[in-house]
Structure formats: structure tokens, C-alpha cells
Amino acid sequence: MLASEVNDMSAFPADFRERTKDLKVAIVHYWLVNMRGGEKVVEALLDLFPQAVIITHVYDRDKISDKINAQEIRETFVSRLPGARKHYQKYLPFMPRALEQMDLQEFDLVISSESGPAKGIIPRPDATHLCYCHSPMRYIWDHYHAYRSSAGRLARMAMPSLAHRLRIWDVTTAMRVDRFAANSGFVSQRIKSFYRREADVIFPPVACAEFAPVPAEEVGDHYLLAGELVAYKRPDLAVDAFTQSGRKLVVVGDGEMRASLEARAGSNVTFMGRVPFAELKRQFASCRALVFPGEEDFGIVPVEVMASGRPVVAYASGGALDTVIPGVSGVYFEGQTVSDLNAAIEQIEASPLLEASSDIRAHALKFDEAVFQAQFAQFALSALDEKGTCRRFDGAGAHADQT
């Protein structure tokens, strides 16, 4: 049923495989040191372009999936700097030059996966450069002051000069991109604000088939907070709100705020830390609803919870505006305050959403990985045609005249 539902939402272009199979493709990803949302996008792109070479600043094979490890991976000179695999972010000032020194002349299509420095590569003039933007670099743009205030003394002193130079480079390199795709309407707006470029919105792939609702009798009486316990995700807001209301909250995840959160939480708040994937799926499907109190560029966890049939109580900002639809998959709260969050909890308690698991899951399927692949394939073919990059090949596979 999943495949047929997804196919109704977005048609995969029938000629995509034939037209792109002989293109030489590079996927440029900022760093490969863990498997998070950005790396899942890389995996989905490899399904579309299995011939792709991956270019990255730093690569830790032991922390990356077999699917990515199977590709040819080329690192920039940043990987050869002392301690780069652990302290790669400290080498941010070197990354623009490192990208520009990579030779991409062999590639017909370059796809940059942008959140850290990735789009600043220099392709051939006749190649097509697509940028899938998870976010313009937060630490030099809208989150700059938050990052600086939490940095150490030396970093706070260095950041104004470094960020100024990086902003100039970041805007300049936006002109090297033929077409932008953003992972949410929120990121599309930020691309327009910072780069003055338009971007198609293509939501990132969510593996909806890995999640499923449970029978109603297995749904518990607790709410769920899931993710990294760091300041910008506002876990403090959820803990304070539930401590005040007395409703049960289960917190899954770890991070720098965990100790302080445990110290302020009431006995009705349970901290589980990091859990195996099987337990995470069980928590997604058995909670009354997910609480999502921060502003994120997209936010995959809410969609995974919706694919598990449960609604979401979300702060009305960022990517949640694309994924959480009031009355369909959850409710919003407008202000990041304890009173606003608790009012939203009361609202969802009085709504039919707590018994609407099949409808909520149907909504989540709009963000399935098959939809991402169909939409990105359409996006890529359109850009290749616009640039004239697609080449016709003779029977032997050699390049013929460019169309």
C-alpha cells in the first residue's frame, strides 16, 4: 500500500535513468562523520546517481553507512590536518580554499549538499551545479550571536572577523550554483534573504516504511520529547511545562543540557538517554503525542512520529510549518512559553487527533523517500535541460555532441 500511495503523490520521470546513466556525477557533502539527516539525503541521491563520486572535507569510515562507504570518496586537504576527524569544525577557516582546490573538471553534474561549506566548489562552465540546501550555515547567519555567546573566550574573539569573511565567500559562491533546492519553506526563505536566490522546496527523504502505528491499547499515557538535548531545541521548555502540569513526559536523547534538565524536572518526567532504534520506534508509536518545542530547518523526527500514527505538538516556526498541519497531524503553539505549550497540550487532549493514527500516517507519506527521489529527479532533469548539460551517447558510450 505504501508504494501505491507514494506513487500517486509524485511521478518518477520515466526517462530519468536512461538520460542520466552516463553522466559523470559528483556529490559534495560537507563532512561524513556520522549518519544524520544530511547523510540520509546523500544515500537517497546515490539511489538516483549510483555512479556518483563523493567529495567531502572529512570522512570517518567507521561511522558511515555501508551504502556510502561503497562509493569512491575523495577528501579535501582538511582531512590531512592534525586531528581533523574529531576536530573538523575548528578547521572551518580552511574549508573554502580546500573546496576550491578540488579538481571537478571531469564531472558533468555536481550536487552540493549544503549545511557546512560544500557549494563553493568550481565545476566546469558547461556542467550543471545543483545545491540541495539543508540550511545556510547557521553559525555565520541567523544563529551567529547564539553560537558566539556560547563559545569559549578565544573563539568569541576570532568569530567576528572569521564570520565576516565567510559571509562574503558564502554569498559569492551562491552565484556558482545553477539551481537551489531547499529542504523546507523556512530554508527557502533564508536562501532568498541571505543569497537573493530562489529555491525549489524538496522535502528530505523520510523512511516511512520503517515506522508503523500500534493498536490503540498499546498507546500510553505519556508524551514524548526526542532528540539532542541542546539549547536551540528548547528541551527546557518541554521539561518545565510538564513539570508544571504534572502530565507524564518521556525524554529520549542526550546532550549537554541533560544534567541541568534532570535537576529541574519533576518526578513525572522520565529521562531514557539514547535508546536502540527498536526502542525508539516503540516510543514513537506508543506516545500520546510528540512535543517539538524548538525551531528547526525541517525536523525529521516529527514526520517519523507521524508515520507511526501519532500527532505532534509543535512550536509554530521553521520546518514544522510544512509538516505539522493543524487538525490533520497535530497542533501549534505560538509562543515559546510554558503557558502556550500547556495550552496546546490541552487543545490536543480535547481533539480527535489522539485517535486518528491512520489519517496521520497517510499525511506522513507525503514526505516518504520515494517522493523525494521523484521530485529530485524531476528537478535535476529540468536543470540539466536548462543548462544543456545532458549529452547524447553513442552505442559505445562515448560522449557525442552536447545537446
C-alpha positions in Angstrom: 0.0 0.0 0.0 2.8 2.4 0.8 4.3 2.3 -2.7 1.0 2.9 -4.4 0.1 5.8 -2.1 3.5 7.4 -2.7 3.4 6.9 -6.4 0.1 8.8 -6.6 1.8 11.8 -5.0 4.7 12.2 -7.2 5.5 10.6 -10.6 9.1 9.5 -11.2 10.2 10.6 -14.7 10.2 7.6 -16.9 13.3 8.7 -18.9 15.4 9.7 -15.9 17.6 6.5 -15.7 18.4 6.5 -19.4 19.2 10.2 -19.6 21.5 10.3 -16.6 23.2 6.9 -16.5 26.3 8.0 -18.4 26.7 11.4 -16.7 29.7 11.8 -14.5 28.4 12.9 -11.2 29.9 14.3 -8.0 28.1 14.7 -4.7 29.8 17.3 -2.5 28.9 16.8 1.2 30.4 19.0 4.0 31.7 16.1 6.2 31.0 12.4 6.7 31.5 11.8 10.4 28.0 10.4 11.4 24.7 9.4 10.0 22.1 12.1 10.4 19.6 13.8 8.1 22.1 15.2 5.7 23.8 11.8 5.2 20.4 10.2 4.6 19.9 12.7 1.8 23.3 11.6 0.4 22.1 8.0 0.5 18.9 8.9 -1.4 20.9 10.8 -4.0 23.0 7.7 -4.5 19.9 5.8 -5.4 19.4 8.3 -8.2 23.0 8.5 -9.2 24.8 5.2 -8.2 27.8 6.2 -10.3 28.5 9.3 -8.2 31.8 10.2 -6.6 31.5 11.7 -3.2 33.7 14.7 -2.2 33.9 15.8 1.4 36.2 17.6 3.8 36.5 14.8 6.4 35.4 11.1 6.2 35.2 8.6 9.1 34.5 5.2 7.5 33.6 3.6 10.8 30.7 6.0 11.4 29.2 5.9 7.9 26.8 3.5 6.3 27.8 0.7 4.1 25.9 2.3 1.2 28.0 5.5 1.4 31.2 3.5 2.1 30.7 1.6 -1.1 31.3 4.7 -3.2 34.5 6.4 -4.3 35.1 9.1 -1.7 37.6 11.9 -2.1 38.6 14.2 0.8 39.8 17.8 0.7 43.2 18.7 2.3 41.3 19.4 5.5 41.3 15.7 6.2 45.1 15.7 6.4 45.2 18.4 9.1 46.0 17.2 12.7 43.0 15.7 14.5 40.6 16.6 11.6 38.3 13.7 12.0 37.5 14.7 15.6 38.0 18.5 15.5 36.9 19.2 11.9 34.8 22.2 12.8 37.9 24.0 14.1 39.2 23.9 10.6 36.3 25.9 9.2 38.5 28.8 8.0 40.4 26.4 5.7 37.3 24.8 4.1 36.6 27.5 1.4 40.1 27.2 0.0 40.0 23.4 0.3 36.9 23.2 -1.8 38.2 25.5 -4.5 41.4 23.3 -4.8 39.4 20.2 -5.7 39.5 19.4 -9.4 36.0 18.8 -10.7 36.6 19.1 -14.4 35.7 15.5 -15.1 32.1 15.9 -13.8 29.0 16.7 -15.9 26.7 17.1 -12.9 27.7 18.4 -9.4 25.3 18.2 -6.5 26.4 20.1 -3.4 24.7 19.0 -0.1 25.0 22.3 1.9 24.8 22.9 5.6 28.5 23.4 6.2 30.8 24.6 3.4 30.0 22.5 0.3 28.7 24.6 -2.5 31.9 26.6 -3.1 33.4 24.1 -5.5 34.3 25.2 -9.0 32.8 22.9 -11.7 33.3 23.1 -15.4 31.4 26.0 -17.1 29.2 23.7 -19.0 28.5 21.4 -16.1 25.3 21.7 -14.0 25.7 22.6 -10.3 22.7 21.8 -8.2 22.7 22.7 -4.5 20.4 20.8 -2.0 20.5 23.2 0.9 19.7 21.8 4.3 20.4 25.2 5.7 22.7 28.2 5.0 25.5 28.0 7.6 23.7 28.8 10.8 26.8 29.8 12.7 27.5 32.7 10.4 24.0 33.9 9.7 20.9 33.9 11.9 22.3 31.8 14.7 25.6 33.7 14.8 25.0 35.5 18.1 23.8 32.4 19.9 26.9 30.4 18.7 29.2 33.2 19.7 27.8 33.7 23.1 28.2 30.0 23.9 31.8 29.8 22.5 35.0 29.9 24.5 36.9 33.1 25.0 39.3 32.7 22.1 36.6 31.6 19.7 34.5 34.7 20.7 37.4 36.9 19.9 38.0 35.3 16.5 34.4 34.8 15.3 33.6 38.4 14.2 36.5 38.6 11.7 36.1 35.0 10.6 32.3 35.1 10.2 32.6 38.4 8.2 34.9 36.8 5.7 32.9 33.6 5.5 29.7 35.5 4.8 31.3 37.3 1.8 32.6 33.9 0.5 29.2 32.2 1.2 27.2 34.8 -0.8 29.8 34.9 -3.6 29.7 31.1 -4.0 25.9 31.2 -4.2 26.4 32.6 -7.7 28.3 29.3 -8.7 25.0 27.3 -8.3 22.7 26.8 -11.2 19.7 25.8 -9.2 18.9 25.6 -5.5 16.6 23.2 -3.8 15.7 23.8 -0.1 14.6 21.2 2.4 11.7 23.3 3.7 9.8 26.6 3.0 11.7 28.0 6.0 15.1 27.3 4.4 13.9 28.6 1.1 13.1 31.9 2.8 16.5 32.0 4.3 18.2 31.3 1.0 16.3 34.2 -0.5 17.2 36.5 2.4 20.9 35.7 2.5 21.8 34.8 -1.1 19.0 36.6 -3.0 18.3 33.3 -4.9 15.0 31.4 -5.4 14.9 27.8 -4.4 12.5 24.9 -5.1 11.3 23.2 -2.0 12.0 19.4 -1.9 11.4 17.9 1.5 14.2 15.5 2.6 13.5 11.7 2.5 11.9 10.1 5.4 11.9 6.2 5.6 8.2 5.9 6.4 8.2 2.2 5.8 10.4 1.7 8.9 7.6 3.1 11.1 4.0 1.9 11.8 1.2 2.6 14.2 0.4 0.2 17.0 -3.0 -0.9 18.3 -4.8 1.7 20.4 -4.4 -0.3 23.5 -0.6 -0.1 23.2 -0.6 3.7 23.2 0.5 5.0 26.6 -0.5 8.0 28.8 2.8 9.8 28.3 4.0 12.5 25.8 7.4 12.3 24.2 10.4 14.6 23.7 13.0 13.1 21.4 16.3 14.5 20.1 19.5 16.1 21.1 19.3 18.0 24.4 20.8 21.3 23.3 19.7 24.8 23.8 18.3 25.7 20.4 15.9 22.7 20.5 14.4 24.1 23.7 14.1 20.9 25.8 13.9 23.1 28.9 10.6 24.4 27.7 9.1 21.0 27.5 10.5 19.9 30.8 9.3 23.0 32.6 5.8 22.8 31.0 5.3 19.1 32.0 6.8 19.6 35.5 4.2 22.4 36.0 1.2 20.4 34.6 2.1 17.1 36.1 1.4 15.2 32.9 3.9 12.4 32.1 6.8 13.2 29.7 9.4 10.7 28.4 12.6 12.3 27.2 14.7 10.2 24.7 18.1 11.6 23.8 21.2 13.0 25.4 23.3 16.2 25.2 24.9 19.0 27.1 21.7 20.1 28.9 20.7 16.7 30.3 22.1 17.1 33.8 20.5 20.6 34.2 17.2 19.3 32.9 17.2 16.3 35.2 17.9 18.7 38.1 14.8 20.9 37.4 12.4 18.2 36.3 9.5 16.8 38.3 9.1 13.1 39.1 6.6 12.9 36.2 9.5 13.4 33.7 11.5 10.3 32.8 14.9 10.5 31.0 15.8 7.5 29.0 19.0 8.8 27.3 19.9 7.3 23.9 18.0 4.2 23.0 18.3 1.5 20.3 16.3 2.1 17.1 13.8 -0.6 18.0 13.0 1.1 21.3 12.9 4.5 19.6 10.3 3.2 17.1 8.3 1.8 20.1 8.4 5.2 21.8 7.3 7.0 18.6 4.3 4.7 18.2 3.2 4.5 21.9 3.3 8.1 23.0 0.1 10.2 23.1 1.9 12.8 21.0 5.4 14.2 20.3 6.3 17.6 21.8 8.5 19.6 19.4 9.4 22.9 21.1 12.3 24.2 19.0 12.7 25.9 15.7 14.4 23.6 13.1 15.1 23.8 9.4 13.0 20.8 8.7 12.7 18.3 11.6 12.6 14.6 10.6 11.6 13.3 14.0 8.0 14.8 13.8 7.5 13.1 10.4 8.8 9.8 11.8 6.4 10.1 14.7 3.5 10.9 12.3 4.5 7.8 10.2 4.0 5.9 13.5 0.4 7.3 13.7 0.9 9.8 16.5 0.3 13.6 16.4 2.7 16.4 17.1 2.5 19.5 19.3 4.9 21.9 17.6 6.2 25.4 18.0 4.8 27.3 15.0 8.0 28.2 13.3 10.6 26.6 11.0 10.1 23.3 9.2 7.2 22.3 11.4 5.1 24.8 9.4 5.5 22.4 6.4 5.0 19.1 8.2 2.5 19.7 11.0 -0.9 20.6 9.8 -3.4 21.7 12.5 -6.4 19.4 12.7 -4.6 16.9 10.4 -1.4 15.8 12.1 -1.0 18.0 15.2 -1.4 21.4 16.8 0.8 24.5 17.1 1.7 26.8 19.9 2.6 30.3 19.0 5.0 31.4 21.8 7.9 29.5 23.3 6.4 29.8 26.8 5.2 27.2 29.4 1.7 28.6 29.3 1.5 28.4 25.5 2.8 24.9 25.4 0.5 23.6 28.1 -2.5 25.3 26.4 -1.6 23.3 23.2 -1.4 20.1 25.2 -4.9 20.8 26.5 -6.0 21.5 22.9 -4.8 18.2 21.6 -6.3 16.4 24.6 -9.7 17.7 23.5 -9.2 16.9 19.8 -9.9 13.7 17.8 -6.2 13.5 16.7 -5.3 11.2 19.5 -7.5 8.5 17.8 -6.6 9.3 14.2 -3.5 7.2 13.6 -4.3 6.1 10.1 -5.0 9.6 8.8 -1.9 10.9 10.5 0.2 8.2 8.9 -1.3 9.0 5.5 -0.2 12.6 5.9 3.4 11.5 6.7 3.6 9.5 3.5 3.9 12.9 1.6 7.4 13.0 2.9 8.5 9.5 2.1 11.9 8.9 0.5 10.2 7.8 -2.8 8.6 11.2 -3.1 11.9 12.9 -2.5 13.5 10.8 -5.3 10.8 11.5 -7.8 10.8 15.2 -7.1 14.6 15.5 -7.1 14.8 13.5 -10.4 12.3 16.0 -12.0 14.3 18.9 -10.5 17.6 17.5 -11.9 16.3 16.8 -15.4 14.8 20.3 -15.6 18.1 21.9 -14.6 20.2 19.7 -16.9 17.9 20.7 -19.8 18.1 24.3 -18.9 21.9 24.3 -18.8 22.2 21.9 -21.8 24.4 19.5 -19.8 22.8 16.2 -20.8 24.8 14.6 -23.5 23.7 12.1 -26.1 25.8 8.9 -26.1 26.6 6.6 -29.0 26.4 2.8 -28.7 29.9 2.6 -27.4 29.2 5.0 -24.5 31.4 7.9 -25.8 30.3 11.5 -25.5 28.7 12.8 -28.6 27.9 16.4 -29.3 26.2 18.3 -26.5 22.5 18.9 -27.0 
